[in-house]
Amino acid sequence: MGFIHQGVRLETKLMNEAQKLRDLLDGSMDPSELESYKEYYKLAERIYGREALDEIGISSPQDVEESLTPVVNSEFTHDVILPKPKPEIEENENQQNNIKSKRRKFVFLVGMIGLILISTNVAVGIDSIVGLCEDEEPMGDVEFKAQHQVNGNTLTIFWTVTNTTIDYQYSITWDVSQNGSQELVSSGQINWTANGESFSHSNMTTVQIEPYAYSSSLLDQNGTVIATVSGSHTSSDVNAMSTIESSKLCEDNPKLKLGEIMNYKDINSWGPEGEGEIIDGMLLMLFTFVTLFGLTKKKK
């Protein structure tokens, strides 16, 4: 009986092999069977060619075996798929993040510097720290005097200026009035460039009603009043009084007027500390906003 069973099994196996061979010849064999059996694959390779098998996606049994063999000394099995790193993309992202960080730091720094400068200028004056203001050159003890004479209805005023600075420009302005300074009779002005240390000038005005009065001012080339002199006349009394105006100094005016920053060398572009202007408040608000903007981070 055992011999009979062995014969049946052999006959069945031969029939199966014959069927597979027919499938191979007519092209109906399953590709997985070709990849599993080396003999059939070699036979198909001889019949159809290796290129034809590759084109239809049939791998050799050896290639299939190598793809299933695990990598030696690896912590991962062959069925774990690891994503390939993308170093270029990561590097670009890091560069962009660094650029954004530097921009925020720069904006923050600009805001802080602006706040410090404006606050310091208002509080103590920027000139007390960096010394940008320049005092005008002293013109010496300039003397400004006036005398007057009345001859009938004519009032003559004589002005004398001494200790002037050569090549500097000066001006004298005056107003003449009558009837106790209630009626303005005449006004005038004279300009000159000093070519010596003294200068004299006179003016005659017709007046009618006493008392007569006059006021005059001496100005420098910047239009700043240096000294004033005034006087009055009645038949019984004659008065004259003169005053010397104190010059403006940088030490008393250390705050730079930001509206006149382009003329910072001019003493008139400076003022006393502690006096803020509208432009100071606007700049403080602007630099405060810039500083806060530099501190914020953009949400991803």
C-alpha beads as a LAMMPS data file, in Angstrom:
LAMMPS data file: protein, C-alpha beads

300 atoms
299 bonds

1 atom types
1 bond types

-500.0 500.0 xlo xhi
-500.0 500.0 ylo yhi
-500.0 500.0 zlo zhi

Masses

1 110.0

Atoms # bond

1 1 1 0.000 0.000 0.000
2 1 1 2.851 2.386 0.823
3 1 1 4.321 1.901 -2.586
4 1 1 0.996 2.770 -4.204
5 1 1 0.700 5.999 -2.220
6 1 1 4.216 7.028 -3.162
7 1 1 3.418 6.445 -6.798
8 1 1 0.290 8.579 -6.576
9 1 1 2.180 11.427 -4.946
10 1 1 4.916 11.269 -7.584
11 1 1 2.359 11.273 -10.379
12 1 1 0.595 14.277 -8.844
13 1 1 3.882 16.170 -8.480
14 1 1 4.789 15.447 -12.115
15 1 1 1.375 16.693 -13.224
16 1 1 1.855 19.908 -11.227
17 1 1 5.312 20.431 -12.698
18 1 1 3.944 19.865 -16.181
19 1 1 1.146 22.361 -15.586
20 1 1 3.649 24.988 -14.343
21 1 1 5.815 24.408 -17.384
22 1 1 2.792 24.947 -19.689
23 1 1 1.952 28.148 -17.767
24 1 1 5.538 29.331 -18.214
25 1 1 5.515 28.677 -21.951
26 1 1 2.168 30.367 -22.612
27 1 1 3.045 33.319 -20.264
28 1 1 0.288 32.755 -17.732
29 1 1 2.503 31.794 -14.780
30 1 1 2.158 33.948 -11.669
31 1 1 5.273 36.237 -11.340
32 1 1 5.561 35.344 -7.652
33 1 1 6.204 31.712 -8.630
34 1 1 9.026 32.765 -10.959
35 1 1 10.572 34.797 -8.143
36 1 1 10.243 31.781 -5.785
37 1 1 11.783 29.060 -7.975
38 1 1 15.261 29.566 -9.392
39 1 1 14.829 26.827 -11.996
40 1 1 11.712 28.392 -13.518
41 1 1 13.263 31.864 -13.425
42 1 1 16.402 30.644 -15.234
43 1 1 14.247 28.899 -17.807
44 1 1 12.108 32.027 -18.323
45 1 1 15.280 34.123 -18.545
46 1 1 16.556 31.892 -21.368
47 1 1 13.222 31.985 -23.184
48 1 1 12.200 35.661 -22.782
49 1 1 15.455 37.372 -21.794
50 1 1 16.441 39.208 -18.600
51 1 1 15.427 42.630 -19.939
52 1 1 11.878 41.474 -20.725
53 1 1 11.492 40.126 -17.175
54 1 1 12.792 43.366 -15.693
55 1 1 10.357 45.416 -17.791
56 1 1 7.332 43.555 -16.434
57 1 1 8.683 43.885 -12.875
58 1 1 9.794 40.300 -12.168
59 1 1 12.822 40.126 -9.854
60 1 1 15.247 37.246 -9.682
61 1 1 15.021 34.926 -6.657
62 1 1 18.469 36.138 -5.608
63 1 1 17.339 39.793 -5.559
64 1 1 14.235 38.853 -3.577
65 1 1 16.341 36.949 -1.062
66 1 1 18.777 39.878 -0.614
67 1 1 15.921 42.359 -0.096
68 1 1 14.521 40.145 2.681
69 1 1 17.900 39.627 4.402
70 1 1 18.173 41.889 7.512
71 1 1 21.099 44.345 7.725
72 1 1 23.847 43.042 9.990
73 1 1 24.713 45.136 13.116
74 1 1 21.598 47.291 12.702
75 1 1 19.288 48.219 15.526
76 1 1 16.294 48.230 13.183
77 1 1 14.580 45.406 11.324
78 1 1 14.254 45.414 7.550
79 1 1 10.558 46.261 7.711
80 1 1 11.121 49.633 9.445
81 1 1 11.207 52.546 6.999
82 1 1 13.209 55.570 8.168
83 1 1 12.665 58.991 6.552
84 1 1 15.677 60.406 4.779
85 1 1 17.064 63.538 6.402
86 1 1 16.740 66.838 4.569
87 1 1 19.807 68.814 5.668
88 1 1 19.393 71.604 3.121
89 1 1 15.836 72.451 4.202
90 1 1 16.757 72.386 7.879
91 1 1 19.790 74.596 7.248
92 1 1 17.694 77.158 5.355
93 1 1 15.142 77.268 8.166
94 1 1 17.903 77.832 10.725
95 1 1 19.353 80.668 8.653
96 1 1 15.964 82.348 8.327
97 1 1 15.356 82.055 12.071
98 1 1 18.767 83.596 12.777
99 1 1 18.056 86.505 10.420
100 1 1 14.676 87.189 12.073
101 1 1 16.266 87.061 15.515
102 1 1 18.952 89.567 14.491
103 1 1 16.332 91.893 13.023
104 1 1 14.329 91.892 16.260
105 1 1 17.464 92.618 18.260
106 1 1 18.382 95.492 15.931
107 1 1 14.892 97.032 16.166
108 1 1 14.967 96.712 19.961
109 1 1 18.410 98.357 20.107
110 1 1 17.304 101.293 17.928
111 1 1 14.250 101.853 20.123
112 1 1 16.272 101.790 23.345
113 1 1 18.919 104.197 22.019
114 1 1 16.214 106.603 20.843
115 1 1 14.456 106.506 24.224
116 1 1 17.698 107.150 26.093
117 1 1 18.716 110.076 23.866
118 1 1 15.337 111.843 23.935
119 1 1 14.856 111.321 27.677
120 1 1 18.376 112.540 28.445
121 1 1 17.946 115.605 26.256
122 1 1 14.742 116.607 28.033
123 1 1 15.928 115.788 31.558
124 1 1 19.482 117.139 31.687
125 1 1 20.238 118.376 28.159
126 1 1 22.314 116.544 25.583
127 1 1 24.939 119.295 25.598
128 1 1 25.842 118.465 29.193
129 1 1 27.079 115.066 27.904
130 1 1 28.469 115.541 24.380
131 1 1 29.087 119.317 24.211
132 1 1 27.570 120.248 20.839
133 1 1 26.524 123.791 21.698
134 1 1 28.952 126.609 20.930
135 1 1 28.907 129.882 22.818
136 1 1 29.091 133.003 20.752
137 1 1 32.429 134.714 20.843
138 1 1 32.378 137.419 23.476
139 1 1 32.253 140.880 21.989
140 1 1 33.787 142.548 25.006
141 1 1 32.071 145.035 27.269
142 1 1 30.132 146.879 24.604
143 1 1 28.983 150.303 25.758
144 1 1 25.842 151.835 24.326
145 1 1 25.092 155.443 25.278
146 1 1 22.659 158.102 24.102
147 1 1 22.254 161.840 24.564
148 1 1 19.608 164.174 23.209
149 1 1 19.078 167.862 22.533
150 1 1 15.917 169.842 21.933
151 1 1 16.026 172.917 19.710
152 1 1 12.536 174.311 19.301
153 1 1 10.419 171.456 17.990
154 1 1 13.391 169.331 16.944
155 1 1 14.612 166.435 19.072
156 1 1 18.122 165.271 18.175
157 1 1 19.422 161.989 19.605
158 1 1 23.156 161.093 19.574
159 1 1 24.142 157.417 19.983
160 1 1 27.651 156.184 20.760
161 1 1 28.753 152.546 20.671
162 1 1 32.219 151.626 21.918
163 1 1 34.297 148.429 22.231
164 1 1 32.752 146.821 19.137
165 1 1 34.294 143.803 17.387
166 1 1 35.800 144.525 13.987
167 1 1 33.990 142.941 10.990
168 1 1 30.913 142.238 13.125
169 1 1 27.550 143.605 12.026
170 1 1 25.483 145.714 14.408
171 1 1 22.138 147.491 14.306
172 1 1 20.509 150.341 16.253
173 1 1 16.707 150.599 16.324
174 1 1 14.724 153.429 17.909
175 1 1 11.231 154.764 18.581
176 1 1 10.428 158.450 19.300
177 1 1 7.154 159.471 20.936
178 1 1 5.542 162.548 22.429
179 1 1 2.813 163.498 24.873
180 1 1 4.067 161.123 27.541
181 1 1 4.794 158.230 25.090
182 1 1 1.145 158.191 24.006
183 1 1 1.868 159.213 20.421
184 1 1 4.526 157.478 18.314
185 1 1 6.219 160.069 16.166
186 1 1 8.859 158.100 14.271
187 1 1 10.835 154.851 14.181
188 1 1 14.085 153.966 12.508
189 1 1 17.020 151.606 12.180
190 1 1 20.633 151.734 11.045
191 1 1 22.953 148.827 10.247
192 1 1 26.721 148.846 9.937
193 1 1 29.780 146.616 9.922
194 1 1 32.337 147.636 12.510
195 1 1 35.682 148.723 11.075
196 1 1 36.851 150.068 14.400
197 1 1 36.079 149.867 18.090
198 1 1 33.545 152.731 18.158
199 1 1 30.593 154.027 16.193
200 1 1 28.387 157.134 16.401
201 1 1 25.065 158.039 14.869
202 1 1 22.443 160.811 15.270
203 1 1 18.825 161.304 14.302
204 1 1 16.572 164.387 14.268
205 1 1 12.809 164.168 14.788
206 1 1 10.180 166.916 14.809
207 1 1 8.086 166.880 17.995
208 1 1 5.407 169.163 19.354
209 1 1 3.874 168.038 22.656
210 1 1 5.981 167.454 25.731
211 1 1 7.125 165.304 27.328
212 1 1 9.192 163.685 24.570
213 1 1 10.513 160.162 24.939
214 1 1 12.654 157.697 23.012
215 1 1 13.802 154.087 23.360
216 1 1 16.594 152.425 21.393
217 1 1 18.287 149.023 21.202
218 1 1 21.670 147.777 20.053
219 1 1 21.570 144.397 18.265
220 1 1 24.323 142.049 17.116
221 1 1 24.543 140.291 13.732
222 1 1 22.206 137.516 14.914
223 1 1 19.486 139.999 15.863
224 1 1 20.114 139.532 19.592
225 1 1 19.673 142.616 21.748
226 1 1 22.984 143.556 23.374
227 1 1 21.951 146.729 25.164
228 1 1 19.112 149.229 25.384
229 1 1 19.012 152.940 26.161
230 1 1 16.016 155.221 26.642
231 1 1 15.349 158.799 27.665
232 1 1 12.731 161.488 28.054
233 1 1 12.630 165.288 27.942
234 1 1 10.540 168.040 29.456
235 1 1 11.410 171.667 29.815
236 1 1 12.145 171.118 33.510
237 1 1 13.742 167.639 33.500
238 1 1 15.947 165.444 31.336
239 1 1 16.388 161.699 31.970
240 1 1 18.424 158.987 30.235
241 1 1 18.912 155.331 31.217
242 1 1 20.808 152.502 29.557
243 1 1 20.984 148.740 30.240
244 1 1 23.271 145.990 28.994
245 1 1 21.566 142.723 28.069
246 1 1 23.227 139.526 29.306
247 1 1 24.305 137.106 26.552
248 1 1 22.848 133.616 26.173
249 1 1 25.233 130.845 27.301
250 1 1 25.336 127.129 26.488
251 1 1 25.741 126.159 30.131
252 1 1 22.329 127.636 30.871
253 1 1 20.721 126.095 27.782
254 1 1 21.917 122.463 27.398
255 1 1 18.728 121.083 25.772
256 1 1 18.770 120.851 21.994
257 1 1 15.564 121.982 20.288
258 1 1 14.894 119.042 17.957
259 1 1 12.954 121.241 15.558
260 1 1 16.164 123.213 14.940
261 1 1 18.619 120.301 15.015
262 1 1 20.156 121.263 11.655
263 1 1 21.293 124.581 13.179
264 1 1 22.692 123.050 16.351
265 1 1 25.721 125.363 16.260
266 1 1 23.454 128.370 16.742
267 1 1 22.961 129.272 20.392
268 1 1 19.295 130.004 19.646
269 1 1 18.782 126.279 18.843
270 1 1 19.283 125.438 22.522
271 1 1 17.097 125.943 25.574
272 1 1 16.955 125.165 29.293
273 1 1 16.634 121.555 30.428
274 1 1 13.368 120.169 31.756
275 1 1 11.219 121.876 29.093
276 1 1 9.726 119.331 26.711
277 1 1 8.181 120.162 23.364
278 1 1 5.541 118.423 21.253
279 1 1 8.181 116.796 19.061
280 1 1 9.862 115.340 22.166
281 1 1 6.637 113.633 23.223
282 1 1 6.002 112.272 19.734
283 1 1 9.506 110.797 19.490
284 1 1 9.224 109.231 22.952
285 1 1 6.021 107.470 21.891
286 1 1 7.591 106.348 18.598
287 1 1 10.711 104.856 20.182
288 1 1 8.621 103.194 22.901
289 1 1 6.573 101.454 20.204
290 1 1 9.754 100.424 18.333
291 1 1 11.246 98.968 21.529
292 1 1 8.118 96.933 22.298
293 1 1 7.965 95.728 18.701
294 1 1 11.547 94.462 18.978
295 1 1 10.623 92.465 22.087
296 1 1 7.688 90.656 20.502
297 1 1 8.102 87.371 18.684
298 1 1 6.052 86.373 15.680
299 1 1 3.842 83.393 16.377
300 1 1 4.363 80.409 14.110

Bonds

1 1 1 2
2 1 2 3
3 1 3 4
4 1 4 5
5 1 5 6
6 1 6 7
7 1 7 8
8 1 8 9
9 1 9 10
10 1 10 11
11 1 11 12
12 1 12 13
13 1 13 14
14 1 14 15
15 1 15 16
16 1 16 17
17 1 17 18
18 1 18 19
19 1 19 20
20 1 20 21
21 1 21 22
22 1 22 23
23 1 23 24
24 1 24 25
25 1 25 26
26 1 26 27
27 1 27 28
28 1 28 29
29 1 29 30
30 1 30 31
31 1 31 32
32 1 32 33
33 1 33 34
34 1 34 35
35 1 35 36
36 1 36 37
37 1 37 38
38 1 38 39
39 1 39 40
40 1 40 41
41 1 41 42
42 1 42 43
43 1 43 44
44 1 44 45
45 1 45 46
46 1 46 47
47 1 47 48
48 1 48 49
49 1 49 50
50 1 50 51
51 1 51 52
52 1 52 53
53 1 53 54
54 1 54 55
55 1 55 56
56 1 56 57
57 1 57 58
58 1 58 59
59 1 59 60
60 1 60 61
61 1 61 62
62 1 62 63
63 1 63 64
64 1 64 65
65 1 65 66
66 1 66 67
67 1 67 68
68 1 68 69
69 1 69 70
70 1 70 71
71 1 71 72
72 1 72 73
73 1 73 74
74 1 74 75
75 1 75 76
76 1 76 77
77 1 77 78
78 1 78 79
79 1 79 80
80 1 80 81
81 1 81 82
82 1 82 83
83 1 83 84
84 1 84 85
85 1 85 86
86 1 86 87
87 1 87 88
88 1 88 89
89 1 89 90
90 1 90 91
91 1 91 92
92 1 92 93
93 1 93 94
94 1 94 95
95 1 95 96
96 1 96 97
97 1 97 98
98 1 98 99
99 1 99 100
100 1 100 101
101 1 101 102
102 1 102 103
103 1 103 104
104 1 104 105
105 1 105 106
106 1 106 107
107 1 107 108
108 1 108 109
109 1 109 110
110 1 110 111
111 1 111 112
112 1 112 113
113 1 113 114
114 1 114 115
115 1 115 116
116 1 116 117
117 1 117 118
118 1 118 119
119 1 119 120
120 1 120 121
121 1 121 122
122 1 122 123
123 1 123 124
124 1 124 125
125 1 125 126
126 1 126 127
127 1 127 128
128 1 128 129
129 1 129 130
130 1 130 131
131 1 131 132
132 1 132 133
133 1 133 134
134 1 134 135
135 1 135 136
136 1 136 137
137 1 137 138
138 1 138 139
139 1 139 140
140 1 140 141
141 1 141 142
142 1 142 143
143 1 143 144
144 1 144 145
145 1 145 146
146 1 146 147
147 1 147 148
148 1 148 149
149 1 149 150
150 1 150 151
151 1 151 152
152 1 152 153
153 1 153 154
154 1 154 155
155 1 155 156
156 1 156 157
157 1 157 158
158 1 158 159
159 1 159 160
160 1 160 161
161 1 161 162
162 1 162 163
163 1 163 164
164 1 164 165
165 1 165 166
166 1 166 167
167 1 167 168
168 1 168 169
169 1 169 170
170 1 170 171
171 1 171 172
172 1 172 173
173 1 173 174
174 1 174 175
175 1 175 176
176 1 176 177
177 1 177 178
178 1 178 179
179 1 179 180
180 1 180 181
181 1 181 182
182 1 182 183
183 1 183 184
184 1 184 185
185 1 185 186
186 1 186 187
187 1 187 188
188 1 188 189
189 1 189 190
190 1 190 191
191 1 191 192
192 1 192 193
193 1 193 194
194 1 194 195
195 1 195 196
196 1 196 197
197 1 197 198
198 1 198 199
199 1 199 200
200 1 200 201
201 1 201 202
202 1 202 203
203 1 203 204
204 1 204 205
205 1 205 206
206 1 206 207
207 1 207 208
208 1 208 209
209 1 209 210
210 1 210 211
211 1 211 212
212 1 212 213
213 1 213 214
214 1 214 215
215 1 215 216
216 1 216 217
217 1 217 218
218 1 218 219
219 1 219 220
220 1 220 221
221 1 221 222
222 1 222 223
223 1 223 224
224 1 224 225
225 1 225 226
226 1 226 227
227 1 227 228
228 1 228 229
229 1 229 230
230 1 230 231
231 1 231 232
232 1 232 233
233 1 233 234
234 1 234 235
235 1 235 236
236 1 236 237
237 1 237 238
238 1 238 239
239 1 239 240
240 1 240 241
241 1 241 242
242 1 242 243
243 1 243 244
244 1 244 245
245 1 245 246
246 1 246 247
247 1 247 248
248 1 248 249
249 1 249 250
250 1 250 251
251 1 251 252
252 1 252 253
253 1 253 254
254 1 254 255
255 1 255 256
256 1 256 257
257 1 257 258
258 1 258 259
259 1 259 260
260 1 260 261
261 1 261 262
262 1 262 263
263 1 263 264
264 1 264 265
265 1 265 266
266 1 266 267
267 1 267 268
268 1 268 269
269 1 269 270
270 1 270 271
271 1 271 272
272 1 272 273
273 1 273 274
274 1 274 275
275 1 275 276
276 1 276 277
277 1 277 278
278 1 278 279
279 1 279 280
280 1 280 281
281 1 281 282
282 1 282 283
283 1 283 284
284 1 284 285
285 1 285 286
286 1 286 287
287 1 287 288
288 1 288 289
289 1 289 290
290 1 290 291
291 1 291 292
292 1 292 293
293 1 293 294
294 1 294 295
295 1 295 296
296 1 296 297
297 1 297 298
298 1 298 299
299 1 299 300
